[in-house]
């Protein structure tokens, strides 16, 4: 399950926080990207991944470079391929969040609630330790310190 941090201070010092997801993707993902990304790209952006690291747009069928994916899709792929790093959720739309919250591993950060209605279980980490939350309202309350 995905691990969520709401305070930078709670992220372990030996774990890198990535806040510029678009830039990180453009500089790092080609080395790791494979056809496993096809489903993620289709679900989030409605595009089709080609073997030459380009995409066919789901909007108009135009052939585009992979760097034209949405930042939310790039963030989801970053989390998928680099689960040892923590990625900011700030630029993710609902379609990307729906995918990310279903991941079996990965780490994310946001100081304010960014929650999908389709969440099942997440692990939260803060100054009091780690625990699993499986309820939308409970997760929202944790984020808002209720």
Secondary structure, DSSP 8 states (H G I E B T S, - for coil): --EEESSGGGS-TTS-EE--HHHHHHHHGGGT--TTHHHHHHHHH--EE-TTSEEE-TTT--EEEGGGS-HHHHHHHHHHH-TTSEEE-TT--HHHHHHHTT-SS-EEE-SS----TT---EEEEETTEEEEE--HHHHHHHHTT-
